[in-house]
Amino acid sequence: MLTSVHPKLPMRDKNVTKRFYVDLMGFEVYGMTDYDGYLMVSRDHIQIHFFEFPDLDPAENYGQVYIRVSEIDSFYQSLLKNKVSIHPGGPLEVKPWGQKEFSILDPDNNLLTFGEPLL
């Protein structure tokens, strides 16, 4: 039986990735051990893992994660307050498939799309 999923995304610099997710996105570092070249962050009920890939060309990175959220409007506003750039093609909007969504790119060009179902 499947119980959860923790996506693994590439990162060039662990400190840059940690600052982005912890300071701007409101995540916490997960775990008590600081692994060389590996980072785990969590927020609420999700985790995202990162593996070090120093030679990553962000223009060629196609890492993507879709994250379901509740209270998407307040989450979106909290990111704007923290000056997180919203993807130019992904502002907060209602989609034809019944989701309210927006997208951001992290420092390594990993695409994170956040969505909440319309009721």
MOPAC internal coordinates of N, CA, C and O (Angstrom, degrees):
PM7 1SCF
backbone

  N    0.0000 0     0.00 0     0.00 0    0    0    0
  C    1.4436 1     0.00 0     0.00 0    1    0    0
  C    1.5344 1   108.41 1     0.00 0    2    1    0
  O    1.2310 1   120.14 1   -50.20 1    3    2    1
  N    1.3154 1   117.34 1   129.80 1    3    2    1
  C    1.4556 1   122.35 1   178.20 1    5    3    2
  C    1.5229 1   109.28 1   -80.61 1    6    5    3
  O    1.2310 1   120.55 1   -42.39 1    7    6    5
  N    1.3340 1   116.55 1   137.61 1    7    6    5
  C    1.4575 1   119.23 1  -177.38 1    9    7    6
  C    1.5268 1   114.28 1  -121.44 1   10    9    7
  O    1.2310 1   119.63 1   152.86 1   11   10    9
  N    1.3133 1   118.30 1   -27.14 1   11   10    9
  C    1.4619 1   119.92 1   179.01 1   13   11   10
  C    1.5232 1   108.91 1  -167.70 1   14   13   11
  O    1.2310 1   121.09 1   -10.79 1   15   14   13
  N    1.3143 1   115.52 1   169.21 1   15   14   13
  C    1.4581 1   121.29 1   176.98 1   17   15   14
  C    1.5271 1   108.08 1  -137.18 1   18   17   15
  O    1.2310 1   121.10 1   -38.56 1   19   18   17
  N    1.3136 1   115.51 1   141.44 1   19   18   17
  C    1.4613 1   121.79 1   178.15 1   21   19   18
  C    1.5220 1   107.56 1  -127.78 1   22   21   19
  O    1.2310 1   119.99 1   -80.87 1   23   22   21
  N    1.3243 1   117.62 1    99.13 1   23   22   21
  C    1.4576 1   119.57 1  -177.72 1   25   23   22
  C    1.5248 1   111.62 1   -62.98 1   26   25   23
  O    1.2310 1   120.96 1   -31.98 1   27   26   25
  N    1.3187 1   115.77 1   148.02 1   27   26   25
  C    1.4611 1   122.88 1   175.81 1   29   27   26
  C    1.5215 1   107.42 1  -115.01 1   30   29   27
  O    1.2310 1   121.26 1   -58.14 1   31   30   29
  N    1.3259 1   115.19 1   121.86 1   31   30   29
  C    1.4536 1   121.84 1  -177.36 1   33   31   30
  C    1.5234 1   110.07 1  -120.00 1   34   33   31
  O    1.2310 1   120.17 1   -27.13 1   35   34   33
  N    1.3257 1   117.28 1   152.87 1   35   34   33
  C    1.4646 1   119.42 1   178.28 1   37   35   34
  C    1.5240 1   112.09 1   -78.13 1   38   37   35
  O    1.2310 1   121.49 1   -29.61 1   39   38   37
  N    1.3287 1   114.75 1   150.39 1   39   38   37
  C    1.4705 1   121.30 1   174.88 1   41   39   38
  C    1.5224 1   107.97 1  -140.60 1   42   41   39
  O    1.2310 1   120.75 1   -36.11 1   43   42   41
  N    1.3173 1   116.18 1   143.89 1   43   42   41
  C    1.4663 1   120.11 1   176.57 1   45   43   42
  C    1.5165 1   111.91 1   -86.09 1   46   45   43
  O    1.2310 1   120.18 1   141.38 1   47   46   45
  N    1.3065 1   117.25 1   -38.62 1   47   46   45
  C    1.4623 1   121.94 1  -174.03 1   49   47   46
  C    1.5257 1   108.65 1  -136.87 1   50   49   47
  O    1.2310 1   120.82 1   -65.09 1   51   50   49
  N    1.3137 1   116.04 1   114.91 1   51   50   49
  C    1.4630 1   121.78 1  -176.01 1   53   51   50
  C    1.5297 1   111.99 1   -58.60 1   54   53   51
  O    1.2310 1   119.92 1   138.99 1   55   54   53
  N    1.3274 1   117.76 1   -41.01 1   55   54   53
  C    1.4651 1   120.30 1  -178.34 1   57   55   54
  C    1.5269 1   112.10 1   -66.35 1   58   57   55
  O    1.2310 1   120.36 1   140.20 1   59   58   57
  N    1.3254 1   116.92 1   -39.80 1   59   58   57
  C    1.4678 1   120.96 1   178.06 1   61   59   58
  C    1.5182 1   109.73 1   -64.97 1   62   61   59
  O    1.2310 1   120.50 1   134.46 1   63   62   61
  N    1.3225 1   116.65 1   -45.54 1   63   62   61
  C    1.4664 1   121.01 1  -179.94 1   65   63   62
  C    1.5215 1   110.54 1   -62.99 1   66   65   63
  O    1.2310 1   120.39 1   135.77 1   67   66   65
  N    1.3196 1   116.87 1   -44.23 1   67   66   65
  C    1.4685 1   120.66 1   179.67 1   69   67   66
  C    1.5215 1   111.10 1   -61.19 1   70   69   67
  O    1.2310 1   120.03 1   134.70 1   71   70   69
  N    1.3180 1   117.54 1   -45.30 1   71   70   69
  C    1.4756 1   120.43 1   179.54 1   73   71   70
  C    1.5276 1   110.98 1   -61.24 1   74   73   71
  O    1.2310 1   120.17 1   136.99 1   75   74   73
  N    1.3255 1   117.29 1   -43.01 1   75   74   73
  C    1.4589 1   120.55 1  -179.13 1   77   75   74
  C    1.5226 1   111.13 1   -61.97 1   78   77   75
  O    1.2310 1   120.20 1   128.51 1   79   78   77
  N    1.3167 1   117.23 1   -51.49 1   79   78   77
  C    1.4625 1   120.34 1  -174.73 1   81   79   78
  C    1.5269 1   112.55 1   -74.11 1   82   81   79
  O    1.2310 1   119.63 1   142.98 1   83   82   81
  N    1.3130 1   118.32 1   -37.02 1   83   82   81
  C    1.4706 1   120.86 1  -177.81 1   85   83   82
  C    1.5325 1   110.67 1   -82.34 1   86   85   83
  O    1.2310 1   120.19 1   126.93 1   87   86   85
  N    1.3178 1   117.24 1   -53.07 1   87   86   85
  C    1.4701 1   120.28 1  -173.72 1   89   87   86
  C    1.5252 1   113.33 1   -75.28 1   90   89   87
  O    1.2310 1   119.81 1   143.74 1   91   90   89
  N    1.3207 1   117.97 1   -36.26 1   91   90   89
  C    1.4615 1   120.32 1  -174.94 1   93   91   90
  C    1.5203 1   114.07 1  -101.31 1   94   93   91
  O    1.2310 1   120.41 1   146.19 1   95   94   93
  N    1.3370 1   116.83 1   -33.81 1   95   94   93
  C    1.4640 1   120.85 1  -173.91 1   97   95   94
  C    1.5268 1   113.58 1   -99.37 1   98   97   95
  O    1.2310 1   120.01 1   170.35 1   99   98   97
  N    1.3260 1   117.59 1    -9.65 1   99   98   97
  C    1.4579 1   120.29 1   177.12 1  101   99   98
  C    1.5174 1   115.67 1    82.22 1  102  101   99
  O    1.2310 1   119.88 1  -163.71 1  103  102  101
  N    1.3338 1   117.83 1    16.29 1  103  102  101
  C    1.4623 1   121.20 1   176.10 1  105  103  102
  C    1.5228 1   109.73 1   -82.15 1  106  105  103
  O    1.2310 1   120.69 1   -12.31 1  107  106  105
  N    1.3091 1   116.28 1   167.69 1  107  106  105
  C    1.4629 1   123.29 1   172.83 1  109  107  106
  C    1.5225 1   108.27 1  -121.80 1  110  109  107
  O    1.2310 1   120.95 1   -30.03 1  111  110  109
  N    1.3187 1   115.78 1   149.97 1  111  110  109
  C    1.4632 1   119.01 1   173.37 1  113  111  110
  C    1.5167 1   107.39 1   -66.97 1  114  113  111
  O    1.2310 1   120.69 1   -47.43 1  115  114  113
  N    1.3166 1   116.29 1   132.57 1  115  114  113
  C    1.4622 1   122.08 1  -177.86 1  117  115  114
  C    1.5268 1   109.66 1   -98.70 1  118  117  115
  O    1.2310 1   121.00 1   -43.12 1  119  118  117
  N    1.3181 1   115.69 1   136.88 1  119  118  117
  C    1.4620 1   120.69 1   176.96 1  121  119  118
  C    1.5071 1   112.37 1    94.68 1  122  121  119
  O    1.2310 1   121.79 1   -15.61 1  123  122  121
  N    1.3107 1   114.18 1   164.39 1  123  122  121
  C    1.4629 1   120.51 1  -177.08 1  125  123  122
  C    1.5203 1   112.08 1  -102.92 1  126  125  123
  O    1.2310 1   120.02 1   170.81 1  127  126  125
  N    1.3299 1   117.58 1    -9.19 1  127  126  125
  C    1.4513 1   121.45 1  -177.67 1  129  127  126
  C    1.5162 1   109.65 1  -108.36 1  130  129  127
  O    1.2310 1   120.76 1   -46.10 1  131  130  129
  N    1.3318 1   116.15 1   133.90 1  131  130  129
  C    1.4582 1   121.45 1   177.05 1  133  131  130
  C    1.5223 1   107.65 1   -94.36 1  134  133  131
  O    1.2310 1   121.03 1   -79.44 1  135  134  133
  N    1.3382 1   115.64 1   100.56 1  135  134  133
  C    1.4603 1   120.88 1  -177.80 1  137  135  134
  C    1.5226 1   110.53 1   -82.18 1  138  137  135
  O    1.2310 1   120.95 1   -43.40 1  139  138  137
  N    1.3143 1   115.79 1   136.60 1  139  138  137
  C    1.4554 1   121.29 1   177.57 1  141  139  138
  C    1.5292 1   109.23 1   -64.98 1  142  141  139
  O    1.2310 1   120.63 1   -55.60 1  143  142  141
  N    1.3343 1   116.40 1   124.40 1  143  142  141
  C    1.4525 1   120.64 1   176.13 1  145  143  142
  C    1.5156 1   115.39 1    74.48 1  146  145  143
  O    1.2310 1   119.87 1  -165.67 1  147  146  145
  N    1.3274 1   117.85 1    14.33 1  147  146  145
  C    1.4664 1   120.94 1  -178.30 1  149  147  146
  C    1.5261 1   108.23 1  -143.63 1  150  149  147
  O    1.2310 1   120.79 1   -38.74 1  151  150  149
  N    1.3280 1   116.10 1   141.26 1  151  150  149
  C    1.4547 1   121.42 1  -179.39 1  153  151  150
  C    1.5207 1   108.90 1  -138.64 1  154  153  151
  O    1.2310 1   120.68 1   -41.84 1  155  154  153
  N    1.3115 1   116.31 1   138.16 1  155  154  153
  C    1.4544 1   122.15 1   174.95 1  157  155  154
  C    1.5252 1   107.41 1  -125.74 1  158  157  155
  O    1.2310 1   120.90 1   -50.32 1  159  158  157
  N    1.3313 1   115.89 1   129.68 1  159  158  157
  C    1.4612 1   120.87 1   176.57 1  161  159  158
  C    1.5169 1   108.88 1  -126.28 1  162  161  159
  O    1.2310 1   121.24 1   -25.83 1  163  162  161
  N    1.3361 1   115.23 1   154.17 1  163  162  161
  C    1.4646 1   119.29 1   179.76 1  165  163  162
  C    1.5212 1   109.31 1  -141.46 1  166  165  163
  O    1.2310 1   122.42 1   -25.57 1  167  166  165
  N    1.3116 1   112.97 1   154.43 1  167  166  165
  C    1.4595 1   120.97 1   173.18 1  169  167  166
  C    1.5207 1   106.25 1  -153.89 1  170  169  167
  O    1.2310 1   121.37 1   -51.11 1  171  170  169
  N    1.3239 1   114.98 1   128.89 1  171  170  169
  C    1.4608 1   121.09 1  -178.68 1  173  171  170
  C    1.5313 1   109.33 1    54.08 1  174  173  171
  O    1.2310 1   119.53 1    66.49 1  175  174  173
  N    1.3365 1   118.50 1  -113.51 1  175  174  173
  C    1.4659 1   120.95 1  -174.74 1  177  175  174
  C    1.5180 1   113.97 1  -107.44 1  178  177  175
  O    1.2310 1   119.92 1  -165.96 1  179  178  177
  N    1.3474 1   117.76 1    14.04 1  179  178  177
  C    1.4663 1   117.98 1  -178.75 1  181  179  178
  C    1.5208 1   111.40 1  -123.61 1  182  181  179
  O    1.2310 1   121.85 1   -21.46 1  183  182  181
  N    1.3197 1   114.06 1   158.54 1  183  182  181
  C    1.4594 1   122.98 1   172.46 1  185  183  182
  C    1.5189 1   107.84 1  -130.00 1  186  185  183
  O    1.2310 1   121.33 1   -34.09 1  187  186  185
  N    1.3179 1   115.06 1   145.91 1  187  186  185
  C    1.4593 1   121.14 1   169.18 1  189  187  186
  C    1.5191 1   106.49 1  -127.11 1  190  189  187
  O    1.2310 1   120.68 1   -46.45 1  191  190  189
  N    1.3137 1   116.31 1   133.55 1  191  190  189
  C    1.4589 1   122.47 1   178.55 1  193  191  190
  C    1.5251 1   108.72 1  -108.53 1  194  193  191
  O    1.2310 1   120.75 1   -30.67 1  195  194  193
  N    1.3223 1   116.16 1   149.33 1  195  194  193
  C    1.4562 1   122.65 1   179.89 1  197  195  194
  C    1.5132 1   109.78 1  -131.91 1  198  197  195
  O    1.2310 1   120.83 1   -41.76 1  199  198  197
  N    1.3137 1   116.01 1   138.24 1  199  198  197
  C    1.4587 1   121.56 1   175.10 1  201  199  198
  C    1.5238 1   108.38 1  -114.82 1  202  201  199
  O    1.2310 1   121.17 1   -36.38 1  203  202  201
  N    1.3174 1   115.37 1   143.62 1  203  202  201
  C    1.4566 1   120.45 1  -177.29 1  205  203  202
  C    1.5283 1   110.68 1   -72.32 1  206  205  203
  O    1.2310 1   121.48 1   -48.77 1  207  206  205
  N    1.3262 1   114.76 1   131.23 1  207  206  205
  C    1.4532 1   122.90 1   178.47 1  209  207  206
  C    1.5316 1   105.97 1  -143.53 1  210  209  207
  O    1.2310 1   120.33 1  -102.40 1  211  210  209
  N    1.3514 1   116.98 1    77.60 1  211  210  209
  C    1.4679 1   120.47 1  -172.04 1  213  211  210
  C    1.5283 1   114.18 1   -61.68 1  214  213  211
  O    1.2310 1   119.71 1   154.91 1  215  214  213
  N    1.3132 1   118.15 1   -25.09 1  215  214  213
  C    1.4636 1   120.85 1  -178.88 1  217  215  214
  C    1.5261 1   113.01 1   -91.55 1  218  217  215
  O    1.2310 1   120.22 1  -171.34 1  219  218  217
  N    1.3164 1   117.19 1     8.66 1  219  218  217
  C    1.4625 1   121.11 1   179.80 1  221  219  218
  C    1.5214 1   110.82 1   -59.07 1  222  221  219
  O    1.2310 1   120.73 1   -48.81 1  223  222  221
  N    1.3101 1   116.21 1   131.19 1  223  222  221
  C    1.4591 1   121.84 1   171.38 1  225  223  222
  C    1.5227 1   106.14 1   -96.80 1  226  225  223
  O    1.2310 1   119.58 1   -71.41 1  227  226  225
  N    1.3400 1   118.41 1   108.59 1  227  226  225
  C    1.4647 1   120.06 1  -176.44 1  229  227  226
  C    1.5275 1   113.42 1   -54.01 1  230  229  227
  O    1.2310 1   120.18 1   149.01 1  231  230  229
  N    1.3340 1   117.26 1   -30.99 1  231  230  229
  C    1.4642 1   119.98 1  -179.96 1  233  231  230
  C    1.5290 1   111.50 1   -67.49 1  234  233  231
  O    1.2310 1   120.37 1   162.36 1  235  234  233
  N    1.3320 1   116.91 1   -17.64 1  235  234  233
  C    1.4649 1   120.79 1  -179.82 1  237  235  234
  C    1.5265 1   112.50 1  -110.17 1  238  237  235
  O    1.2310 1   120.37 1  -168.83 1  239  238  237
  N    1.3155 1   116.89 1    11.17 1  239  238  237
  C    1.4653 1   121.17 1  -179.92 1  241  239  238
  C    1.5195 1   109.82 1   -91.67 1  242  241  239
  O    1.2310 1   121.18 1   -54.16 1  243  242  241
  N    1.3180 1   115.34 1   125.84 1  243  242  241
  C    1.4549 1   120.57 1  -179.70 1  245  243  242
  C    1.5321 1   112.09 1  -116.32 1  246  245  243
  O    1.2310 1   120.28 1  -156.44 1  247  246  245
  N    1.3419 1   117.07 1    23.56 1  247  246  245
  C    1.4564 1   120.63 1   177.14 1  249  247  246
  C    1.5152 1   110.30 1   -62.02 1  250  249  247
  O    1.2310 1   121.04 1   -47.18 1  251  250  249
  N    1.3353 1   115.62 1   132.82 1  251  250  249
  C    1.4601 1   120.32 1  -178.81 1  253  251  250
  C    1.5189 1   110.18 1  -143.78 1  254  253  251
  O    1.2310 1   121.12 1   -35.68 1  255  254  253
  N    1.3353 1   115.46 1   144.32 1  255  254  253
  C    1.4606 1   121.77 1   175.93 1  257  255  254
  C    1.5250 1   107.54 1  -139.49 1  258  257  255
  O    1.2310 1   120.80 1   -42.31 1  259  258  257
  N    1.3274 1   116.08 1   137.69 1  259  258  257
  C    1.4629 1   121.81 1   173.79 1  261  259  258
  C    1.5225 1   106.56 1  -107.82 1  262  261  259
  O    1.2310 1   120.41 1   -56.23 1  263  262  261
  N    1.3306 1   116.82 1   123.77 1  263  262  261
  C    1.4562 1   122.23 1  -175.87 1  265  263  262
  C    1.5186 1   109.33 1  -119.53 1  266  265  263
  O    1.2310 1   120.85 1   -59.07 1  267  266  265
  N    1.3161 1   115.99 1   120.93 1  267  266  265
  C    1.4685 1   120.18 1   176.59 1  269  267  266
  C    1.5280 1   108.49 1   -81.22 1  270  269  267
  O    1.2310 1   121.39 1   -42.57 1  271  270  269
  N    1.3238 1   114.95 1   137.43 1  271  270  269
  C    1.4639 1   120.67 1  -177.63 1  273  271  270
  C    1.5238 1   109.82 1  -133.04 1  274  273  271
  O    1.2310 1   121.41 1   -16.55 1  275  274  273
  N    1.3109 1   114.91 1   163.45 1  275  274  273
  C    1.4625 1   121.43 1   167.58 1  277  275  274
  C    1.5269 1   105.81 1  -114.55 1  278  277  275
  O    1.2310 1   120.60 1   -24.62 1  279  278  277
  N    1.3117 1   116.45 1   155.38 1  279  278  277
  C    1.4645 1   121.39 1  -179.04 1  281  279  278
  C    1.5277 1   111.65 1    56.60 1  282  281  279
  O    1.2310 1   121.13 1  -130.04 1  283  282  281
  N    1.3221 1   115.45 1    49.96 1  283  282  281
  C    1.4613 1   121.13 1  -175.10 1  285  283  282
  C    1.5228 1   112.97 1   -60.92 1  286  285  283
  O    1.2310 1   120.14 1   146.13 1  287  286  285
  N    1.3288 1   117.34 1   -33.87 1  287  286  285
  C    1.4659 1   119.62 1  -179.23 1  289  287  286
  C    1.5259 1   111.93 1   -62.59 1  290  289  287
  O    1.2310 1   120.37 1   135.13 1  291  290  289
  N    1.3252 1   116.90 1   -44.87 1  291  290  289
  C    1.4718 1   119.10 1  -179.74 1  293  291  290
  C    1.5239 1   111.17 1   -70.94 1  294  293  291
  O    1.2310 1   120.13 1   144.27 1  295  294  293
  N    1.3298 1   117.36 1   -35.73 1  295  294  293
  C    1.4679 1   120.14 1   176.57 1  297  295  294
  C    1.5326 1   109.82 1   -63.10 1  298  297  295
  O    1.2310 1   120.64 1   134.39 1  299  298  297
  N    1.3131 1   116.39 1   -45.61 1  299  298  297
  C    1.4675 1   122.04 1   178.47 1  301  299  298
  C    1.5307 1   110.15 1   -57.60 1  302  301  299
  O    1.2310 1   120.43 1   133.28 1  303  302  301
  N    1.3332 1   116.78 1   -46.72 1  303  302  301
  C    1.4633 1   120.94 1  -179.85 1  305  303  302
  C    1.5272 1   111.69 1   -63.03 1  306  305  303
  O    1.2310 1   120.24 1   143.50 1  307  306  305
  N    1.3392 1   117.15 1   -36.50 1  307  306  305
  C    1.4694 1   119.74 1   178.95 1  309  307  306
  C    1.5283 1   110.86 1   -65.55 1  310  309  307
  O    1.2310 1   120.11 1   144.71 1  311  310  309
  N    1.3263 1   117.39 1   -35.29 1  311  310  309
  C    1.4641 1   120.00 1   177.76 1  313  311  310
  C    1.5246 1   110.83 1   -70.44 1  314  313  311
  O    1.2310 1   120.56 1   138.57 1  315  314  313
  N    1.3243 1   116.53 1   -41.43 1  315  314  313
  C    1.4686 1   119.28 1   176.64 1  317  315  314
  C    1.5286 1   110.53 1   -60.68 1  318  317  315
  O    1.2310 1   120.60 1   137.98 1  319  318  317
  N    1.3214 1   116.45 1   -42.02 1  319  318  317
  C    1.4714 1   121.26 1   178.51 1  321  319  318
  C    1.5282 1   111.23 1   -59.21 1  322  321  319
  O    1.2310 1   120.85 1   143.50 1  323  322  321
  N    1.3425 1   115.98 1   -36.50 1  323  322  321
  C    1.4648 1   120.97 1   179.39 1  325  323  322
  C    1.5233 1   112.54 1   -86.55 1  326  325  323
  O    1.2310 1   120.57 1  -172.07 1  327  326  325
  N    1.3440 1   116.52 1     7.93 1  327  326  325
  C    1.4589 1   123.12 1   176.84 1  329  327  326
  C    1.5305 1   113.22 1    63.32 1  330  329  327
  O    1.2310 1   120.71 1  -145.84 1  331  330  329
  N    1.3363 1   116.24 1    34.16 1  331  330  329
  C    1.4623 1   121.13 1   172.33 1  333  331  330
  C    1.5210 1   106.56 1   -78.28 1  334  333  331
  O    1.2310 1   120.68 1   -51.98 1  335  334  333
  N    1.3188 1   116.30 1   128.02 1  335  334  333
  C    1.4689 1   120.43 1  -179.63 1  337  335  334
  C    1.5171 1   110.38 1   -74.10 1  338  337  335
  O    1.2310 1   121.40 1   -50.56 1  339  338  337
  N    1.3123 1   114.93 1   129.44 1  339  338  337
  C    1.4590 1   121.28 1   175.44 1  341  339  338
  C    1.5275 1   107.42 1   -84.35 1  342  341  339
  O    1.2310 1   120.62 1   -40.82 1  343  342  341
  N    1.3234 1   116.42 1   139.18 1  343  342  341
  C    1.4633 1   121.01 1  -179.80 1  345  343  342
  C    1.5298 1   108.54 1   -56.42 1  346  345  343
  O    1.2310 1   119.73 1   -46.17 1  347  346  345
  N    1.3400 1   118.12 1   133.83 1  347  346  345
  C    1.4704 1   119.55 1  -178.19 1  349  347  346
  C    1.5298 1   113.39 1   -58.43 1  350  349  347
  O    1.2310 1   120.17 1   151.48 1  351  350  349
  N    1.3211 1   117.27 1   -28.52 1  351  350  349
  C    1.4561 1   120.30 1   178.53 1  353  351  350
  C    1.5127 1   113.16 1   -97.01 1  354  353  351
  O    1.2310 1   120.11 1  -171.01 1  355  354  353
  N    1.3340 1   117.39 1     8.99 1  355  354  353
  C    1.4513 1   119.56 1  -174.55 1  357  355  354
  C    1.5031 1   116.10 1  -137.04 1  358  357  355
  O    1.2310 1   119.28 1  -131.91 1  359  358  357
  N    1.3412 1   118.97 1    48.09 1  359  358  357
  C    1.4625 1   118.56 1   176.81 1  361  359  358
  C    1.5294 1   110.61 1   -69.46 1  362  361  359
  O    1.2310 1   121.09 1   -16.32 1  363  362  361
  N    1.3052 1   115.53 1   163.68 1  363  362  361
  C    1.4612 1   120.68 1   179.18 1  365  363  362
  C    1.5256 1   109.36 1   -62.05 1  366  365  363
  O    1.2310 1   121.02 1   -59.58 1  367  366  365
  N    1.3328 1   115.65 1   120.42 1  367  366  365
  C    1.4596 1   120.01 1   179.14 1  369  367  366
  C    1.5236 1   109.96 1  -160.72 1  370  369  367
  O    1.2310 1   121.97 1   -19.43 1  371  370  369
  N    1.3206 1   113.83 1   160.57 1  371  370  369
  C    1.4565 1   120.72 1   176.36 1  373  371  370
  C    1.5236 1   108.24 1   -82.98 1  374  373  371
  O    1.2310 1   121.11 1   -50.41 1  375  374  373
  N    1.3230 1   115.48 1   129.59 1  375  374  373
  C    1.4609 1   121.76 1  -178.61 1  377  375  374
  C    1.5253 1   110.09 1   -97.88 1  378  377  375
  O    1.2310 1   120.17 1   -24.54 1  379  378  377
  N    1.3323 1   117.28 1   155.46 1  379  378  377
  C    1.4691 1   120.45 1  -179.17 1  381  379  378
  C    1.5302 1   113.80 1   -61.99 1  382  381  379
  O    1.2310 1   120.13 1   160.16 1  383  382  381
  N    1.3215 1   117.36 1   -19.84 1  383  382  381
  C    1.4652 1   120.78 1  -178.56 1  385  383  382
  C    1.5236 1   112.78 1   -89.44 1  386  385  383
  O    1.2310 1   120.27 1  -165.19 1  387  386  385
  N    1.3334 1   117.10 1    14.81 1  387  386  385
  C    1.4511 1   121.06 1   172.15 1  389  387  386
  C    1.5162 1   115.23 1    84.00 1  390  389  387
  O    1.2310 1   120.30 1  -154.84 1  391  390  389
  N    1.3152 1   117.03 1    25.16 1  391  390  389
  C    1.4582 1   121.93 1   177.59 1  393  391  390
  C    1.5230 1   108.85 1  -122.40 1  394  393  391
  O    1.2310 1   120.76 1   -32.00 1  395  394  393
  N    1.3249 1   116.16 1   148.00 1  395  394  393
  C    1.4628 1   122.09 1   167.60 1  397  395  394
  C    1.5195 1   104.36 1  -101.16 1  398  397  395
  O    1.2310 1   119.91 1   -56.19 1  399  398  397
  N    1.3274 1   117.77 1   123.81 1  399  398  397
  C    1.4651 1   121.13 1  -170.46 1  401  399  398
  C    1.5226 1   112.19 1  -138.91 1  402  401  399
  O    1.2310 1   121.94 1   -19.64 1  403  402  401
  N    1.3402 1   113.88 1   160.36 1  403  402  401
  C    1.4572 1   122.84 1   165.89 1  405  403  402
  C    1.5147 1   108.19 1  -154.27 1  406  405  403
  O    1.2310 1   120.78 1   -16.28 1  407  406  405
  N    1.3337 1   116.11 1   163.72 1  407  406  405
  C    1.4635 1   121.11 1  -177.34 1  409  407  406
  C    1.5209 1   111.11 1  -134.36 1  410  409  407
  O    1.2310 1   121.39 1   -28.32 1  411  410  409
  N    1.3259 1   114.94 1   151.68 1  411  410  409
  C    1.4647 1   122.20 1   173.50 1  413  411  410
  C    1.5245 1   108.34 1  -135.07 1  414  413  411
  O    1.2310 1   121.09 1   -16.74 1  415  414  413
  N    1.3230 1   115.52 1   163.26 1  415  414  413
  C    1.4556 1   122.07 1   171.17 1  417  415  414
  C    1.5170 1   107.89 1  -115.13 1  418  417  415
  O    1.2310 1   120.35 1   -45.68 1  419  418  417
  N    1.3186 1   116.94 1   134.32 1  419  418  417
  C    1.4612 1   119.47 1   176.47 1  421  419  418
  C    1.5332 1   109.01 1   -83.63 1  422  421  419
  O    1.2310 1   119.30 1    -0.50 1  423  422  421
  N    1.3323 1   118.94 1   179.50 1  423  422  421
  C    1.4632 1   120.79 1  -176.00 1  425  423  422
  C    1.5327 1   114.66 1   -59.45 1  426  425  423
  O    1.2310 1   120.02 1   161.33 1  427  426  425
  N    1.3223 1   117.57 1   -18.67 1  427  426  425
  C    1.4662 1   120.98 1  -179.98 1  429  427  426
  C    1.5169 1   112.72 1  -105.22 1  430  429  427
  O    1.2310 1   120.66 1  -168.02 1  431  430  429
  N    1.3155 1   116.33 1    11.98 1  431  430  429
  C    1.4555 1   123.29 1   177.85 1  433  431  430
  C    1.5216 1   113.61 1    74.36 1  434  433  431
  O    1.2310 1   120.09 1  -160.59 1  435  434  433
  N    1.3322 1   117.44 1    19.41 1  435  434  433
  C    1.4631 1   120.48 1   170.76 1  437  435  434
  C    1.5210 1   107.14 1   -72.59 1  438  437  435
  O    1.2310 1   120.71 1   -49.84 1  439  438  437
  N    1.3236 1   116.24 1   130.16 1  439  438  437
  C    1.4579 1   121.45 1  -179.34 1  441  439  438
  C    1.5171 1   109.69 1   -89.75 1  442  441  439
  O    1.2310 1   120.84 1   -55.93 1  443  442  441
  N    1.3295 1   116.00 1   124.07 1  443  442  441
  C    1.4544 1   121.50 1   174.64 1  445  443  442
  C    1.5174 1   107.81 1  -114.56 1  446  445  443
  O    1.2310 1   120.63 1   -60.53 1  447  446  445
  N    1.3258 1   116.40 1   119.47 1  447  446  445
  C    1.4527 1   121.53 1   176.73 1  449  447  446
  C    1.5178 1   107.84 1  -110.01 1  450  449  447
  O    1.2310 1   120.95 1   -48.92 1  451  450  449
  N    1.3120 1   115.78 1   131.08 1  451  450  449
  C    1.4602 1   122.30 1  -179.01 1  453  451  450
  C    1.5191 1   107.57 1  -111.71 1  454  453  451
  O    1.2310 1   120.49 1   -45.40 1  455  454  453
  N    1.3324 1   116.67 1   134.60 1  455  454  453
  C    1.4549 1   120.16 1  -178.45 1  457  455  454
  C    1.5063 1   113.30 1  -142.06 1  458  457  455
  O    1.2310 1   121.60 1   -34.22 1  459  458  457
  N    1.3270 1   114.54 1   145.78 1  459  458  457
  C    1.4588 1   122.22 1   176.31 1  461  459  458
  C    1.5299 1   107.73 1  -129.91 1  462  461  459
  O    1.2310 1   120.22 1   -49.36 1  463  462  461
  N    1.3400 1   117.19 1   130.64 1  463  462  461
  C    1.4581 1   118.42 1   179.17 1  465  463  462
  C    1.5283 1   111.44 1   -68.35 1  466  465  463
  O    1.2310 1   121.23 1   -36.30 1  467  466  465
  N    1.3194 1   115.25 1   143.70 1  467  466  465
  C    1.4551 1   120.87 1   175.27 1  469  467  466
  C    1.5197 1   108.39 1   -78.13 1  470  469  467
  O    1.2310 1   120.22 1   -36.35 1  471  470  469
  N    1.2916 1   117.18 1   143.65 1  471  470  469
  C    1.4528 1   120.03 1  -179.59 1  473  471  470
  C    1.5056 1   111.61 1   -98.93 1  474  473  471
  O    1.2310 1   120.10 1   180.00 1  475  474  473

